[in-house]
């Protein structure tokens, strides 16, 4: 069986690896062994954090809504319960955005569901 020389493909894979870890600290940016593990762990963290981001954003929307509806004598949970009872199908993201940029409309919604 003939011998296979892997020069170009080997260099290309190392080059891509080092391009991925550019900006990392210490040996993780220039030593192949350390760079491989750094890239693997970075990928694992980014996978987990994509789901964590969704969790964090929902918590932020809830905090914003709670702060807004407290001014109208409601708590967040009562507000959401009243929305469901009145069949208003706006999600938390839209409601939180309204609490920031479109306060009069959200105030009207609150007045409507309080009755």
C-alpha positions in Angstrom: 0.0 0.0 0.0 1.4 3.4 -0.9 2.3 5.9 1.7 -0.1 8.9 2.1 1.5 12.3 2.8 -1.0 14.4 4.7 0.9 17.7 4.6 -1.6 20.0 3.1 -4.7 18.6 4.8 -2.9 18.5 8.2 -1.8 22.1 7.8 -5.2 23.2 6.8 -6.9 21.6 9.8 -4.4 23.1 12.2 -4.8 26.5 10.5 -8.6 26.3 10.9 -8.2 25.3 14.6 -5.9 28.2 15.3 -8.3 30.6 13.5 -11.1 29.4 15.8 -9.1 30.0 19.0 -7.8 33.4 18.0 -8.1 35.8 20.9 -7.9 33.1 23.6 -5.4 33.6 26.4 -2.0 32.0 26.9 -1.2 28.7 25.2 -4.8 28.1 24.3 -4.3 30.3 21.3 -1.1 28.9 19.9 -0.5 25.3 21.1 -2.4 22.7 19.2 -3.2 20.4 22.1 -4.5 23.1 24.3 -6.3 24.8 21.4 -8.2 21.6 20.6 -9.6 21.3 24.1 -10.3 25.0 24.4 -12.4 24.9 21.2 -14.2 21.8 22.3 -15.1 23.3 25.7 -16.1 26.6 24.1 -18.5 24.8 21.8 -20.0 23.0 24.7 -20.5 26.2 26.7 -22.0 28.0 23.7 -24.5 25.1 23.2 -25.6 25.3 26.8 -25.6 29.1 26.9 -27.9 29.3 23.9 -30.6 27.7 26.0 -29.6 29.7 29.1 -30.1 32.9 27.1 -33.7 32.0 26.5 -34.2 31.4 30.2 -32.5 34.7 31.2 -34.6 36.7 28.7 -37.8 35.3 30.0 -36.8 36.2 33.5 -35.9 39.7 32.4 -39.4 40.1 30.7 -41.1 39.0 33.9 -39.1 41.5 36.0 -40.0 44.3 33.6 -43.7 43.4 33.5 -43.8 43.1 37.3 -42.3 46.5 37.7 -44.8 48.1 35.3 -47.9 46.4 36.7 -47.0 47.2 40.3 -47.8 50.9 39.5 -51.4 49.8 38.7 -51.8 47.8 42.0 -51.3 44.3 40.5 -48.6 41.7 40.9 -47.1 39.9 37.9 -48.8 36.6 38.6 -52.3 38.3 39.0 -51.6 40.2 35.8 -50.8 37.0 33.8 -53.8 35.3 35.4 -56.1 38.1 34.3 -54.7 38.1 30.8 -55.5 34.4 30.5 -59.0 34.8 32.0 -59.7 37.6 29.4 -58.3 35.6 26.5 -55.6 38.1 25.7 -52.9 36.1 23.9 -49.9 38.4 24.0 -46.7 36.8 25.1 -44.3 38.1 27.7 -41.8 39.4 25.2 -44.4 41.6 23.5 -45.8 42.8 26.8 -42.3 43.7 28.2 -41.5 45.6 25.0 -44.8 47.5 25.4 -43.9 48.3 29.0 -40.8 50.0 27.7 -41.8 51.7 24.5 -45.6 51.8 24.4 -46.8 52.5 28.0 -50.2 54.0 27.2 -51.4 50.9 25.3 -50.3 48.5 28.0 -52.0 50.8 30.6 -55.2 50.5 28.6 -54.9 46.7 28.6 -54.4 46.7 32.3 -57.5 48.9 32.9 -59.5 46.6 30.6 -58.6 43.4 32.4 -59.0 44.9 35.9 -62.8 45.4 35.3 
